[in-house]
Amino acid sequence: MPGTLWKMTAQERVLARTTIAGYAIGSLGTGGFATLPGLVLIFFLTDTLGVAALFAGILVTGAKVWDVLIDPVIGARSDRSLALHGSRRPFMIAGGLLLPVFFIITFAVPGGLGPWVSGTWVLIAFVLTATAFSLFQVPYIALPAELASGYDQRTRLISARVVVLTLAILLFGAGGPAVRDAFADPHMGYLVMAIVAGVVIGGGMLVSSFVAARGPRSEAPRFSIADNYRSGFAALKRSQPFRVLVLTFLLQGLATGVMLAGAQYVANWVLGTGVTVLFVALIAPAFLFAPLWAIVARRVGKERAFVLATVLFGAAALSMILLAWFPGVWVYAPVALAGAGYAGMQSLPMAMLPDVISHDATRNGTGAAGIFGGVWTAGETTGMALGATVLTIVLAASGYLESVAGQHIVQPPSAILGIVLAFSIVPAAVIALSLVTFVRYPLRKHDIDTDIDTDIDSGAAR
């Protein structure tokens, strides 16, 4: 009887509101960093610094490749920090302090430098910024598996995070370009935008760092960097659910990455408006739908809800091919539907990731959440990097003309068509492919509940 009572108490344990709020506020930082560079950095390079589209894509992709390389290492080192110091907090604090500095430097390129020098400046600064972001993001991704137990409790924790994430995307996606456009000098506009955004991003990260639990310390063996990579590959090899989820999220990161990077081009060259209205049309519905997807997930399961959200996003993206013939305000309707789907595409995989981590821990032992978080962040970063790369390839192939600040040019019809294709057909095709990969995801609610019962029974036996 006592063992049964303990089991019920552990399963029904409710997360404290302070824990939910503290974790969620971190997405003010992660959402800001994921959104603003993806929205404006390529455009900053091609239409302010005069960097050719293909070269701009290479620069941004190069920074992301570095990010992919260091994420598994940071993940393994944060696991070691958890063992030695009882918390992942030192990594998160370091990221929150360093990111604003490097983010501001990225957009502080002096006027008058040539395209190659300007591009190199951005590359070096953005690599440092991405490194600081990974110091926070990788352990942050690992925390839900440690903060919450149970299928539904993790959905609740992640749903609150996605509400803040969506608000951050709206704030930075609409507010960032608005701050930039308030200045006649584009260089000054980008710099002020970076200062404001960098401070807010860093602040959100620092506040959330203190939700990282402090636990008992233990001895942790030293591992080389090669061991860190081996641990990441081992996690992928032994966990089939993890492989499926990472690949699916990578593909969806590619699709959303190419649309995010293309939004500024659609607004400028297809609609002839600022990007703020287009971005609000995308993210405002996402903000409203984020909690609704949690309700749907509780009724039909995270997996089915995720498929519904993905189909909605893909259908909306496909319909925007009509921009090639009929540009106009009608596009805000499918953009809003895409935003509604995007909310589920973000929240539900992140709610499934802690399930995957705990499923692996039940079978292979605990202590690998940071490794999983590192590989996950590397996969997400790869997808977003490929999105930017695909956009710049389409722009280059369609004859897009780069320019420096103050220069007036007219894009050829082929470039306008390339922008529309990158905003519609390309992401729709990738989204369809992500549904194919997700078919093999095996975990359901009863699998996770069984794992929890197994863990509790093992603890009672000890």
VENTARA-V871875 format. One record per residue. N is the residue number from 0. NEAR is the number of other ideal C-beta (glycine too) atoms within 10 Angstrom. Layout:
n=N near=NEAR
n=N near=NEAR
This chain:
n=0 near=5
n=1 near=7
n=2 near=11
n=3 near=10
n=4 near=9
n=5 near=14
n=6 near=17
n=7 near=10
n=8 near=10
n=9 near=16
n=10 near=15
n=11 near=9
n=12 near=12
n=13 near=10
n=14 near=17
n=15 near=10
n=16 near=9
n=17 near=9
n=18 near=16
n=19 near=21
n=20 near=15
n=21 near=18
n=22 near=23
n=23 near=22
n=24 near=21
n=25 near=28
n=26 near=27
n=27 near=23
n=28 near=31
n=29 near=24
n=30 near=26
n=31 near=27
n=32 near=27
n=33 near=25
n=34 near=24
n=35 near=27
n=36 near=28
n=37 near=25
n=38 near=23
n=39 near=27
n=40 near=22
n=41 near=26
n=42 near=19
n=43 near=26
n=44 near=26
n=45 near=26
n=46 near=25
n=47 near=24
n=48 near=26
n=49 near=19
n=50 near=25
n=51 near=19
n=52 near=26
n=53 near=17
n=54 near=17
n=55 near=29
n=56 near=25
n=57 near=17
n=58 near=25
n=59 near=28
n=60 near=19
n=61 near=14
n=62 near=25
n=63 near=24
n=64 near=14
n=65 near=19
n=66 near=25
n=67 near=19
n=68 near=14
n=69 near=22
n=70 near=28
n=71 near=27
n=72 near=23
n=73 near=26
n=74 near=32
n=75 near=26
n=76 near=22
n=77 near=29
n=78 near=27
n=79 near=18
n=80 near=21
n=81 near=27
n=82 near=17
n=83 near=12
n=84 near=14
n=85 near=15
n=86 near=20
n=87 near=29
n=88 near=19
n=89 near=15
n=90 near=25
n=91 near=28
n=92 near=17
n=93 near=15
n=94 near=26
n=95 near=24
n=96 near=16
n=97 near=19
n=98 near=28
n=99 near=23
n=100 near=14
n=101 near=19
n=102 near=28
n=103 near=20
n=104 near=19
n=105 near=25
n=106 near=28
n=107 near=15
n=108 near=22
n=109 near=10
n=110 near=14
n=111 near=9
n=112 near=14
n=113 near=12
n=114 near=17
n=115 near=13
n=116 near=13
n=117 near=22
n=118 near=22
n=119 near=14
n=120 near=19
n=121 near=25
n=122 near=18
n=123 near=15
n=124 near=20
n=125 near=24
n=126 near=19
n=127 near=19
n=128 near=28
n=129 near=28
n=130 near=19
n=131 near=23
n=132 near=27
n=133 near=26
n=134 near=25
n=135 near=31
n=136 near=30
n=137 near=32
n=138 near=31
n=139 near=28
n=140 near=27
n=141 near=28
n=142 near=26
n=143 near=24
n=144 near=24
n=145 near=20
n=146 near=20
n=147 near=24
n=148 near=19
n=149 near=23
n=150 near=25
n=151 near=17
n=152 near=20
n=153 near=25
n=154 near=27
n=155 near=17
n=156 near=23
n=157 near=30
n=158 near=24
n=159 near=23
n=160 near=28
n=161 near=28
n=162 near=20
n=163 near=24
n=164 near=28
n=165 near=26
n=166 near=18
n=167 near=27
n=168 near=30
n=169 near=20
n=170 near=19
n=171 near=29
n=172 near=26
n=173 near=22
n=174 near=18
n=175 near=24
n=176 near=25
n=177 near=15
n=178 near=17
n=179 near=24
n=180 near=14
n=181 near=11
n=182 near=14
n=183 near=8
n=184 near=12
n=185 near=18
n=186 near=18
n=187 near=13
n=188 near=20
n=189 near=25
n=190 near=20
n=191 near=17
n=192 near=25
n=193 near=26
n=194 near=16
n=195 near=16
n=196 near=26
n=197 near=23
n=198 near=13
n=199 near=18
n=200 near=29
n=201 near=24
n=202 near=15
n=203 near=24
n=204 near=32
n=205 near=20
n=206 near=16
n=207 near=26
n=208 near=25
n=209 near=13
n=210 near=20
n=211 near=27
n=212 near=13
n=213 near=12
n=214 near=12
n=215 near=6
n=216 near=12
n=217 near=10
n=218 near=6
n=219 near=14
n=220 near=7
n=221 near=6
n=222 near=16
n=223 near=10
n=224 near=13
n=225 near=9
n=226 near=14
n=227 near=22
n=228 near=17
n=229 near=14
n=230 near=21
n=231 near=22
n=232 near=12
n=233 near=14
n=234 near=24
n=235 near=16
n=236 near=10
n=237 near=13
n=238 near=21
n=239 near=14
n=240 near=19
n=241 near=24
n=242 near=19
n=243 near=19
n=244 near=25
n=245 near=25
n=246 near=18
n=247 near=26
n=248 near=24
n=249 near=21
n=250 near=23
n=251 near=30
n=252 near=24
n=253 near=25
n=254 near=28
n=255 near=24
n=256 near=27
n=257 near=28
n=258 near=28
n=259 near=28
n=260 near=29
n=261 near=29
n=262 near=22
n=263 near=24
n=264 near=27
n=265 near=24
n=266 near=20
n=267 near=16
n=268 near=18
n=269 near=22
n=270 near=17
n=271 near=8
n=272 near=12
n=273 near=15
n=274 near=24
n=275 near=16
n=276 near=15
n=277 near=22
n=278 near=27
n=279 near=18
n=280 near=20
n=281 near=26
n=282 near=26
n=283 near=17
n=284 near=20
n=285 near=27
n=286 near=21
n=287 near=15
n=288 near=24
n=289 near=25
n=290 near=15
n=291 near=14
n=292 near=27
n=293 near=24
n=294 near=12
n=295 near=18
n=296 near=27
n=297 near=16
n=298 near=8
n=299 near=12
n=300 near=16
n=301 near=29
n=302 near=16
n=303 near=14
n=304 near=23
n=305 near=27
n=306 near=18
n=307 near=16
n=308 near=25
n=309 near=24
n=310 near=14
n=311 near=21
n=312 near=27
n=313 near=24
n=314 near=15
n=315 near=24
n=316 near=28
n=317 near=18
n=318 near=18
n=319 near=23
n=320 near=14
n=321 near=15
n=322 near=22
n=323 near=18
n=324 near=7
n=325 near=8
n=326 near=16
n=327 near=10
n=328 near=10
n=329 near=13
n=330 near=21
n=331 near=15
n=332 near=12
n=333 near=20
n=334 near=26
n=335 near=20
n=336 near=20
n=337 near=28
n=338 near=26
n=339 near=22
n=340 near=25
n=341 near=27
n=342 near=29
n=343 near=27
n=344 near=26
n=345 near=26
n=346 near=30
n=347 near=28
n=348 near=24
n=349 near=24
n=350 near=28
n=351 near=27
n=352 near=25
n=353 near=28
n=354 near=24
n=355 near=25
n=356 near=28
n=357 near=25
n=358 near=20
n=359 near=22
n=360 near=17
n=361 near=18
n=362 near=11
n=363 near=13
n=364 near=8
n=365 near=15
n=366 near=14
n=367 near=25
n=368 near=26
n=369 near=31
n=370 near=27
n=371 near=30
n=372 near=29
n=373 near=33
n=374 near=28
n=375 near=29
n=376 near=26
n=377 near=25
n=378 near=23
n=379 near=24
n=380 near=27
n=381 near=23
n=382 near=25
n=383 near=25
n=384 near=25
n=385 near=20
n=386 near=29
n=387 near=27
n=388 near=21
n=389 near=22
n=390 near=28
n=391 near=28
n=392 near=16
n=393 near=24
n=394 near=27
n=395 near=18
n=396 near=14
n=397 near=20
n=398 near=15
n=399 near=25
n=400 near=15
n=401 near=21
n=402 near=14
n=403 near=17
n=404 near=15
n=405 near=10
n=406 near=11
n=407 near=5
n=408 near=10
n=409 near=7
n=410 near=19
n=411 near=13
n=412 near=10
n=413 near=12
n=414 near=21
n=415 near=20
n=416 near=16
n=417 near=27
n=418 near=26
n=419 near=25
n=420 near=19
n=421 near=24
n=422 near=28
n=423 near=24
n=424 near=15
n=425 near=22
n=426 near=29
n=427 near=21
n=428 near=13
n=429 near=25
n=430 near=27
n=431 near=16
n=432 near=16
n=433 near=23
n=434 near=16
n=435 near=10
n=436 near=18
n=437 near=20
n=438 near=9
n=439 near=12
n=440 near=21
n=441 near=10
n=442 near=22
n=443 near=15
n=444 near=17
n=445 near=9
n=446 near=14
n=447 near=23
n=448 near=14
n=449 near=13
n=450 near=21
n=451 near=17
n=452 near=14
n=453 near=12
n=454 near=17
n=455 near=19
n=456 near=13
n=457 near=10
n=458 near=12
n=459 near=13
n=460 near=7
n=461 near=5
